[in-house]
Amino acid sequence: MKLSMSLSYAGGFHQAVEQVKAFEKAGVDMVWVAEAYGNDGVTLMGYLAAVTETIEIASGILPIYTRTPTLLAMTAAGLDELSGGRAVLGIGASGPQVIEGFHGVPYDRPLQRTREIIEICRQVWRRERVEHDGTAYTLPLPPEQGTGLGKALKIITHPQRADIPIYVASLGPKNVAMTAELADGWLPIFYNPHKAHTVWGDDLAAGAAKRSADLGTLQVVAGGAVGFGDAETTKKVRDGGRGMTALYVGGMGARGRNFYNDLFCRYGHEAEAKEIQDLYLDGKKDEAAAKIPDDFLEQSSLFGDEGFVRDQIQAYKESGVTALSIQPVGPNPLEIIEKVKAWAE
């Protein structure tokens, strides 16, 4: 397995970049740059391209509604050139709260839009004249929808690669199947390696059955906080994930339309998922966090004694993860990376 990490903003961007540079030297292979509704991700990725040498620089994720398909393709091509072929285009639908609330764009047809964006991006990178007649996007724009002056164009520059990797953040059955069919990689969230096959196995198999051999094996990125400690420290670190989990399971979306809550139900935590959501939406965030099941925190954890961590890395690998996402926790992060990299390989 490769090792990947997410860029942390906790200590400021420049401090996070210094951490990325140190982790690159220690053997981390990929860095993921988030974009939600703070600073844009692309500017930060361009900066990283200038100050790193080998690490892959990935958007994790660019919301598909915030840019046209061709701009997504142009952006990835520019980053790929700046980084010498190290760009990864990570995309996802985000959710109605952000897309309609912050961007003012209708949240419609996320699955179809993602499918067509992948096709259009690859068309751009192959330097074909962009012509696409889809249900979400039509290029050029039909005359009756504009001036009638639009024409099929191809990208002026020559992309460094015609096959820039596209990773998709997806959760639902149809979206995961589409990801397994068309994308280079998959970005699941709240990944439990011990139950992943039960939750997503059929969806991944359905997509893989339609997958082109030219795409190779689907890459899967998952993981979390990693490190070593005694029982007390382990509990403290795992409990540290309760707040974020409760935010997503309880507060991301509304009752009846929360993708993360649906996922928790598919893991077998239906009663807890409802209770967490009710508490969170009632403003009882701490109580909601306390309801996150201990076994979920343990089974998805990469923190514990060395034997536990080594076994968990093996579980992630056996479940299909090809890039272990790590967030070292402890006073000696480089030592943690050294051990984890040896076990992952």
N, C-alpha and C positions, 0 to 999 in steps of 0.2 A: 504493500500500500504506500501511496504517497502521503506526505504530511501537508496539511493546509491549516491556515489560521485566518481569523477575521481581524481586520484592522480595528483597533480599539481607539475610541475618542476620549476615554475617561481622563487621560492625563494631558489632553491636547493633541492636535494633529502632528505637530513636529516631533513630539516625544514618541508618539506611536510609530512614526516613520523610522526613528532610530531603533525601535524594538524590531521592526520588520527587517532592517538591515542586519541586525545581530542574529535574528532567527534564520535569515537566509544563509548566513555563514555556517550556522549550526545544522543546516540540512533541510529546512522547511521548503517545500516545493511550490506552494501556491498561497497567495494572499487574497482575501475577499474584501471588497470595499462596498460598504452598504450605501443605499440611497433610500431614504424614507421621505421625510419632509424637513430635513435639515440642510446641510451643505450638499450640493450635488456630488455624485460619485465620480463623474468623469474627470473633473478638475483634479481631484485627489489621485486618481489613477495615473493621470499624466505626470504628476509630480513624482509618484513612485517609480514610473518608468525611467525617469532621469537619474534616480539615485540608487537603483538596484541593477543587478547584472544577470541573475539567473532565475529568479523567482517568477512564476507565472502570476500575472496581475488580472484579477477577475472581478467583474461587477457582480455584487451579491446583495440585491439585484437592481437592475434598471426596470422600473415599472413600464409595461408595454403601452400604457395609455398616454404617457408623457412625451412620446416622440413618435414621429412617423416611422414606418418600417425602414425606409431608405435612410433616414437619419440614424437609426440604430446601426445599420450596416456601415455607414460612413464613419460613425463614431468608433466602432470596433476596428475598422480598417486603419483609422488614424492612430489609435492606441497600439495596434499591432506594429505599425511602422516605427513609432517612437520607441517601443520596447524591444525591437528586433525579433518580432514573432513570438511574444510572450503574452498576448492578450487573450482573455477568455470572456465571451459575452454571456453573462448570466442575466436572464430575464424572468419576469413573473408578472402575474396579474395584479398583485397587491390586493386591495379590498375596496369596497364601496365607500367606506368612511374617508379614506385618504384620497381616492381618485375623484369622487364627486365632491367631497368636502374641501379639499385643499386645491385640487386642480380644476374643478368645475366641469369635468368631462363625464358623460354617461358611462356607467360601468356595465357594458353589455358585451355579450358573446366572447368572454375571455378565452374559451377553448379554441374557437374558430380563429380569433385574432392571433393567438399564439402560433397556431398551425401555419397561417398565411405569412406571418412575420418571418418564420424560419425559412420558408420557401423564397421569399423576396430577398432576405439577407444573402442567401447563397447565390441567388441570381446576380446580385450586385457584385459580390466578391469574384464571380467568374467573369466579370466585365461584359455581361450580356446587356442588351438593351432591355430595360425593365418594362415588361408588359405582364400584367397580372389581372385576371378577371375572376375575382373572388366574391364572396358574400360579405366580407368585412372590408376589403380594400380592392379598389379598381384603379389600375395604373396603365396608361395615363387616365386622368379624370375624364369621364364621358362628357361630350360637348354640352348636353342638356343640364349638367351640374356645374358648369363653369363658363369660361369664355369660349371654349372650343379650340383654344390655341395650344393646349398641352400636347407634347410629343414624347415619344419613347426615347429615353436617354440612357446612356451607360456612364458609369463613374469615370471621371476624367483621369484620375490617378490610377496607378497600377498597384492594387493591394499586395502586400508582402506575401499573404497566403490567400488562396481561394477557399480554404477550408478552416477558417477561424472557428474554434470550438464554441458551440452554443449549449449552455446548460440551462435547464428550466426548473424553476421552483414550483412544484406541484404537489397536491395532496389528495384531491378527489379521484375516484376510480377512473373516470374518462380522461381526466387531465394526465394522470400518471401513465395510462395506457398510451396516450398520444406522445408523451415524453419518451417512453421506451421505444416507440416507433420511429420518431424523427430526430430527437435531440442527440447531442454527443454526450451529455451528462445530465444527471438528475440531482436536485437539491431538495431533499425532504427536510422537514422540521419535526422536532420532538421524536426523533428516530430511536426506537427500541429494537436493538438487534435480535432480541429473543422473540419478538412478536412481529417483526417486519414482514416475514413471509406470509403469516396468517392474514395480515392487514392488506398488504399490497401484492402478494405473490401472483394472484390471478390477473391483476391489472398489468403487472410487468410482463407476464407471459403473453397476454393478448397483444400487447404492443410489440414485443420481440418477434412474434410470429409474422408481423408485417414489416419488420425492420430490414432495410437494405444492408447487404453484406458489406457495402462500401463504407458504412459508418463504423464498423468495428463494434467492440463491446461497449455497452452503456456504462459510463463512469458514474459512480455514486459517491457523494460527499456527505459525511455525517460524523458526529462526535460531540465534543463538549469540553468542559473543564477537566483537566488532567493533572494528576499529582499524587503524592503519597502522604499518608498520615495515619494516626491511630484512630480508634473508634470515635472519639470525641471530635477530633478535627474533621474526620470524614463526614460526620453528621452535619457539622457546621457548614462545610462546603456544599454538600448536597442541598441543605435547606436554603442556601443562597440562591438556588434556582427556582424557588417557590414563587417569588413575586412575579418574575417574568412569565412563568408558565400560567399563573392565574390571570395575568393581564391578557394573554392570548386566548386561553380557554374561556375566560369569563367575560372579557371586555372588548375583544376585537370582533365587532359586529353586533347584531341584535339577536334576540331570541328567534330561533328558527332559521337564522342565516349567519352562522359562525362556523367557518371551515375548520378551525382548530378544535372547537367543541365537538364537531362531528368526528374528527379524528380520535379524540379522547374516547368517544363512545365506541368507535371501532376497535379500540384497544381493550374494550371490555369494562370501561369505567363509566357506564351510562349514568348511574345514580350520582356518582361524584361530579360528573360533568354538569349535570343539571344544578346540583347544589352549589358548585363553584360559580356558575353563571348567575344564579339568583343572588348569591351573596355579593358578588362583584358589582352587579348592576344596581344593587341596593346601597352601594358605597361602602360595604364591609370588606375592604380589600385584604386586610390581614387575616380575617376569618376565612376568606376564600382561599388564600395561599395555604393556610393550615390544612385544608381539605385535599390538597394534592396527595395522591396515594404514595406512601413510602416505597412500595415495590416498584412503582414507575420511576421514581428518582434513582433507586438502586440499579434497576435493570438497564437504564440508559446512561449510567454513570461511568466515568473513567477515573474516578478518584477513590483511593482506598490503600490497602497494603499492596506491596509489589505483586504478590500472587494474584490478587483480585484484578489489578490493572492489566497484567499480562493476559489473564483469561478473558477479560472484556475486549481487549484488542483482537484476540483471536475470534471472539464472537462477532465483532464487527466485520472482520475479514470474511468469515464464513457466511455471513448474511448477504454479502455482495458489495460491501463498501470497498471502494478502490482508492479513496483519498480520505484519510482520517483527519477530521477537523479537530484541532487542539487549541486549548487555552490554558497554558501552563499556570498552575497555582502553587506558589511556594517561593522560598527565598532564592532558589537556584534554578531558574527556568531553563537555562541551557543544559544543565545536567538532566532535567526531566526530558527534554527533547532528545538528548543523546540516547537515553534508555528506550524511550518510546519508539524512536526511529529504528533501533536495532530489533525490537520486538515486532514492529510493523513489517519489516523486511523479511 
